[in-house]
Every structure is written in structure tokens, then in C-alpha cells.
Amino acid sequence: MHYYPKPILDLIDCIAKLPGIGVKTGERLALHILKSPKAEAEKLARSIAMVKEHIRFCSKCFGLSDKPVCDICENPARMPHVLCVVEQPADMVAIEKSGAFRGRYHILQGVLSPMDGVGPDKIRIRELLDRLHEEKTEEVILATGTSLEGETTASFLSDRLKESGVRITRIASGVPIGGDLKYIDQVTLKRAMEGRYAL
Amino acid sequence: MHYYPKPILDLIDCIAKLPGIGVKTGERLALHILKSPKAEAEKLARSIAMVKEHIRFCSKCFGLSDKPVCDICENPARMPHVLCVVEQPADMVAIEKSGAFRGRYHILQGVLSPMDGVGPDKIRIRELLDRLHEEKTEEVILATGTSLEGETTASFLSDRLKESGVRITRIASGVPIGGDLKYIDQVTLKRAMEGRYAL
């Protein structure tokens, strides 16, 4: 690969390191960026810098935000007493797209995975318990994935929350077992949300 | 798509605009960049800026370079009297990888395409003719693609160069008809280079 000038090799290298992108696609994209208008390339570079600089975690739900508290947590039109617990920000976005939920979210930023050394103190469970207290939550919908870890996390949370007296529900298994929430189609997600059952 | 904070939406948008990348992959890559170490993301952003800032065309061969004259044109070990004419920088790189050619290149930066209004004055033919004169070229290898436009360009150049007395060759049609040079495997390219015939 020493056939391009160094700045191009550096760019190919950076792009090829992204997940699911190899050297061939890296070469193709680097040459595209090289040919595209300067303003467009600058916008891409700036967007990358902006994301790293301005995105933080919402101090309430731990989703992604460019403000201390995110739009959903701040929105008075969202039901304040129903919390939907998900693994990752992308899972929250998938549920939002389905339009089946009008409450608020809590993003765990992970799942319990004893094999990988991820215990309850490594994900945002403490913060969830604090919120139930402060926000007078009436229902917690457990919308972690249906993978082994997702199921384990849901049943761990169910046990942990039982004594709080809050209604605990789990999204229905319209979601195929073993699936990753963010790749599920919106109709299935809507079904799962509607078919949730008490634990 | 109004479910992510604006800086993330901007980044997804920029990535999704790249050729062959859609919104789904844009989302996946944007979230990866968000999670990756800051130094890595900065390196990517900087690489994009560097490429736009430092890459220019070599003043001799019109390939990509970060200096006024590129490494290959400056390399005294390359045969100075054999020129390989290609459409694009990526085609040159494909031939370099095959290791079948030790001369120098001339990058046309396009092909003749009357349908798209690309005539002889829109690609670097004038500059090729000047080089033949200045560099005492003995052989010109026409290594444009085997698409209709590539073949047309090769035969146009062949006619145009005939009177110069230079030996004119065309890479052998080991390259499948309709193919794009930069995607051909190295063995086929090597065969095509070795099997070149006089026009």
C-alpha cells in the first residue's frame, strides 16, 4: 500500500479501522473525499470533532445529549412516571422510531455479563434506583435485548425492583430471541411494546 | 431521525452521504466514532483535513502527490522512456501493486466520452504530447480500461501518437471487457501487461 502519498495512506488507514470497513472500502472512500468539494470534506471533519466535543451523557437518563439534560427528559409532554430501561442509546432510538412509547428512558449503558466481568455496579442500575425514588415512577418497562445477557439483566432488575412496589413490565417476546434491539423492525417493536406483561 | 442530538445527526448525515454508505451504516459508524478514544477520532478528522490540504496533482504525470513532483516521476530507478497511460490514480496504484511495470505513468484524469461532453481537451492529452517531446519517450503503453470509453480513448491516442514515431502498445485483453481497471486482480493485470501488443 505504499503507492499513494502519505496523507492519503493515513486517511485510508483511519477509515479502514472503522468497524465493518476494510482497506478496499477505505481506499474508495478516501479517494471520494479527495475528489469531493473542500466544504463537504471540511464538514465531515468538523462533524467528527463536534461529536467528540459536544456529546455527553444526559445526567438523568444517561442517553446521548448535547446538553446537561436531554430533550426527552426535559419534554413536559412525555409521561413522567413511566420509565423504559434499555441497554444502549441506539436501542432508545429504535423504540422512538416505532412511536409506541411516550414516557421517558433510562439507558443502562450495558448489560450484565458475568463472563466479561460486567456486574451490577458497572452499569447504571444505582442511578435507576435513585430515579425511581425521586421521580415517583409508577411503571418500569424492561426493554433490554432478548439475548442471554439482556434476559439476565431484565430478571436481575425485576428482582431488585420488586420491593420498591413499582409496576415492572417486560416488552413482549415479539422480539425474536437472540436479537439485538436496534436492528428490529418498527412493527415488531410496536407489538412487543403493546404486548408487555407483568413480572 | 430526530432522535439523536444534533451533532450526532450531522455526523450520521455526513457519513451517509459517502458513496455506498447508507443511513444505517452512517448511524453505526457515528456511534462507533462517539465511543472510540478521542485521539482516534481526532486523527480521522485531521486525516481528512490533511488530504484536502496537502494532496495536489504531480506536475509531470498528474497523479496524486503531496509534493510538486511525485515519488515515481522523481525515482531515477524507473525507466524514463516508457510511459504507461491510465485513466485515474487508482488505476496506477492497481498496476503498481501487480509489480509488472517499472516505467513511469501518465494519468489522463478521465476518458473520452462524447456522450458526457468529455472531449480530448478535457483530459490530459495535451500534457501527454508535451511529455513525449521533452522526455524522449520510446514507448507509450495505453492502459486505459476496456470499457467503451477506455477503448475509444486508447484508439484516439493511438491515432494521435502515430506520427510521433513512438512505439505504441495496448495492454492485452486479459482484462475482462467492461471491467474497471482498479478492481482487477494482480495476476490478470500482470498478464495484460506482459501480453501487450503493437498498435
Interface residues (C-beta under 8 A of the other chain):
Chain A: Y3 Y4 P5 K6 P7 I8 D10 L11 D13 C14 I15 K17 L18 P19 G20 I21 T25 E27 R28 L29 A30 L31 H32 I33 L34 K38 E40 A41 E42 K43 L44 A45 R46 S47 I48 A49 M50 V51 K52 H54 I55 L64 S65 D66 K67 C70 D71 P89 A90 M92 V93 E96 K97
Chain B: Y3 Y4 P5 K6 P7 I8 D10 L11 D13 C14 I15 K17 L18 P19 G20 I21 T25 E27 R28 L29 A30 L31 H32 I33 L34 K38 E40 A41 E42 K43 L44 A45 R46 S47 I48 A49 M50 V51 K52 E53 H54 I55 L64 S65 D66 K67 C70 D71 P89 A90 M92 V93 E96 K97
